[in-house]
Amino acid sequence: MTSTDALPPGYQLHQYRISKTLGGGGFSIVYLARDTRTEQLVVIKEYIPGQQATRRDGETVESLSAETAPTFNTGMKRFLDEANALARINHPNIVRVIDFFRENNTVYMVMNYEQGKDLRWYIKRHDGRLSEKFIRTVFPQLLEGLRELHGQRLLHLDIKPANVYLRPGGSPLLLDFGAAQSQYVDERGPTPHTLTRGFAPIEQHTRGHIGPWTDLYALGATMYACLCGKAPPPAIKRAEKDKYKPAVRQFARRYSRQLLEAVDWCLQMDQLQRPQKVDDLLDFMKREPAVAPESAAESFLDRLTRKFLRGQN
């Protein structure tokens, strides 16, 4: 996919006027736009899989060939199904889909625009080493949102720090849905999707049996990144020779054993050894830790967390 595939600034798409392109991946382009009826900013995701389709005349999206047309059309139907399911979700920790429609021979998903920064920013600023209080504030809320998503028979399939958005005051938001990152769970089988090394479990690399446990691996990898500033070893490498050092051994001086056990539980290579549903992990994390970690570093990070929760970062 090239930049020429993006709709230009000023383009009118229903009542939305494109302001600029925010980014894109293998399956979509994301725009910042303004609702001309309300003057509110929105984010629009357009389905345009780069290996299957292109923009022919500045507007219409068309498949690249007769061979790619069936895959493109199937993906577009899935994208529409997912937009329809996401639009029914009104949860404070899931990005709100406020509109979706077909136009230009493709599908568009319109979402609320939110102020804040993604989790990568916090991890980089504090070189990982985010406090236990920070993690226990953010991740149970994310799990509650993920439970709502799974309840709609959807998987995210690309949970990582870049897709966790933290609004002023500390409320997290799970971002980036669509045909590239989510999976409608039914008999139609897996759809093509992007994956992020270090955060994707082995079944995504091998097109194995995916389910809620797949998202929970990625969520555990995201928590791991909060502990040390980087993802765990890629699952495809772990399958060859597992060099993952359990969190309970690496970070015992700074975090409670219970939190570290939750991370290690999610990061099991065998999907049957992971939490099988969100409530399994959520119930475990909501228990009070047996021993709270005590160190000067933890005290300092707690002060950073208090600033974060007051919306001062």
N, C-alpha and C positions, 0 to 999 in steps of 0.2 A: 504494500500500500504506500502511495506517495502523497506528499502534501497537496498535490493537484486534485486528489480525490475529495478533499474537504470542501464543504460549502463555504462561500466567501463571506466575510463580515458584511452585514446589512441584508443578507438573504432573509426573506420572509417565509417562514414555515408555519402555516396556520396563523395563530395569533402571536407567534414567537419570532423575534428578530435576532438573528445570529450576531453576537458581539465579537467573538473570537473562538479559535480552536484551542481547547485545553490540552488535548493529547489524543492518543489512540493506541490500539494494539492490533493484533492479528485479525480481529473480528469486528472492530467497531471504531468509530470516531466520536469523540466527546467534545461538546461545544458549551461555552457560556452564552446564554441568550437572555433576552428580556421579554417578559409577557407584556405586550402592548396594551392589554386591557387593564392590567393591575399595576404595571410598571415595576413588578417584582423580578429580581434575577432568578433564573432557573438554569439547571444543567440538563442538556439533551444528549442522549446517546443514540447514535445512528448505527444500525446493523449494516456493515459493509465488509464482509470477509475478504481480505486482500488476495488470497490465493484462489478465490472462486468468482469474484465480481469486481467491477470497476465502475466509475462514473463516466458515461459516454458523452454526454452533451452538456456538462456543467450542472445537471440536475438528476437525471434518471440513472439509477443503479441497475446494471445488467450483468448477467453471468458472463464469464469470460468465454465460455464455449458450451456446446451442447452437452459435453461430458460433465462439466461442473454445475450445470443447471439444476439437476435433481438435488445435489447436496446443498446448493445455495437456497433452494426453495424450502427444503426440509429445515435448514437452520433458521430461516426467516419465520417459519411456523412456530418453531420452538421459542424463538425470541419473543414472538407475540404472546405465546402461552405464558411465558415467564413474566412478561410485563403485566399481563392480566392478573396473575397470581400475586405479584408484588404489590399491585395497586390495591389489593384487598388487605394488605398488612399495614396497620397503623400502630407502629411500635416506636417508642422514643429512641431505641438503639439500632433501628434499621432505617436506612435512607428512604425517604418518602417518595414514592412514585405517584405523581399527581395527574399524569395524562399519558396516553400512548395512542398512536395512530399509524396508519399506513399512508405513505406518500412517496413519490419518486420511485415507485416499484421496490420499496423497502419499508422498514418499520422503525419508528422513533419512540424512545422512552424519555419522558420528561420528569425530572426530579427536583425537589427543593434544593436551593443553593444554601449552603451553611457556612458560617464563619468558623475559623479554627485552624488547627495544624494537625498533620497526620502523626502517627506514633513514631515514624522514622525520625522526625525532628526532635522529639524528646529523647529517644535513644541516642542519637548523635550528640545532642547537647550535653548529656550526662554520661557519655561513653558507656552505655549500658548501665548497669549498677543502679537501676531504678529501685526505689524502696519497696519493701513488702506491702506497705500501706497503699502505695500507688497501684501495684499490681492487683491487690485485693479490692481496690476501688473500681478499676477499669474492667477487669475480666469477668466478674460475675454479671455485670450489666451486659457485656457482649454476649455472654452465654444465654442470658434471657432473651436477647434479640435473636440469637441463632436458633433457640428453641422454637420461637414463633416462625422463623423461616422454614425449619424442618417440618413444622406442623402443616405447612402448605405444600409438603412433598417437594421442596426445593433444597438443593445443596448449593453452597457458595463456590467451593472448589478453588478459591484463590485467596484464602485468609493469610494476611501477612501485614507487617507494620504499615506499609504504604496504603493499605485498604482499611485501616482503623483510624478514624478521624476523631480528634478530641476537641470539643467545643469549649468556649470560655466557661469556666466553672467545673470542667472535668467530665462532663457527660460524653461517653464514647458513642460513635456512630459507625456501623459497618457499611462500607461502601463497595461499589463496583460489582454490579450484577449484570446479567445479560448472557447471551449465548456463549460468550467466550469463557466466562468464569462460573456459571451456574449450571445445574443439571436438573432437569425435570425428571423426577424419579418415577419411572413407570416401565412398562414392558418394551418400550422402544429402544432401550439400551443406551450406552454412553454416546454422548455427542462430542465432537472435537472441542478441545478447550486448551487454553494456555495453562502452563504450570510454572511455578517458581521454584528453582532448585533450592533445597534446604528446607522449604516449607511444604512441599508436596510429598505425600507418602508414596510408598512403592507401588501401590495399586494404580496411582495416576500415571506413573511411568510405564507400567506394563499393561494398562487398560484392564486391570483386574476388577474385582467386585468392589464398587464404591458405595458409600452410604454415610450416615452421620459420623461414623468413626473416622472418615476421611477428613472432614472438616475439623474434627477434634485433634487429629494429628497436627494440622496446620496451626490451630490455636495454641497447642502446646509448644510448637516451634516458635510462635510469636512471643509467648511468655519467656521462652528460653532466650530470645534476643533481648528481652528486657533485662535479663540477669547479667549478660556479658557483652551485649552490643553486636552480636552476629548470630546468624542462623546456625543450627546444628549441621553436621555433615550431611550432604545430599543423600537421600534414601537410596538412589541408584548405586552410590559408592558403598553405603552401608550394607547393601545386599551382597556385594563382592567380599568385603571385609569390614566388619562393623567396628569402627574406631570411636563410636559415641561413648563418651565418659559420662556416666549418670550424674544428673544434677545434684543428687544427694551426696555425692563425693566431691564434686567441684565447688559447691557454693554453701557448704554446711555452716560456715562461720558467719554468713550474712543473712541467711533466710531460714525460716522454720522448716523442719523436716517435712511437715505436712504439705507445704507449698511445693517443695522440691519433688516430693513423691507424686504430686499431681502432674507436674511437668513430665517426669519420667514415664508415668502411666500413659499419657497422651502419645509419647514418642516411641512406644513399642513398635517394632517392625511388623510383628504379627498383628493383623487388625483385630483378631479375636481376643488379644490380650489388652486392647485399649478400652476406654469407656465406650460403650455401645450406643449410648444416647446422651444428650446434653444433661439431663437430670442426674445421671450417674456422677458426672464431674461436678456439676453445680452443688449437689448435696455434699460432696466431699470437701469442696472448697469453702463452703459456708460454715463448716465446723471451726471452732476456735482452735488455733494451733496449741499444741501441748506446751511448747516452750518458745517464747518470742526471742528472736535473735537480738543480741545486745552488742553494739560496737559503736565506736565514734563515727565510723562511716555511715552506719544505719541512722544514727541520730541526725547527721548532716542531711542525709537523703530524706528523712522525714520532714525536715524543715522545707526542703524543696517541694515535697509533696503538698505540704500545707499551702505554700504559695500557689502551686498548680490548682489546687481545689478552690482557691479564692479567685481564680481566673486572672492571676497576675503574671503568668508566663506569656 
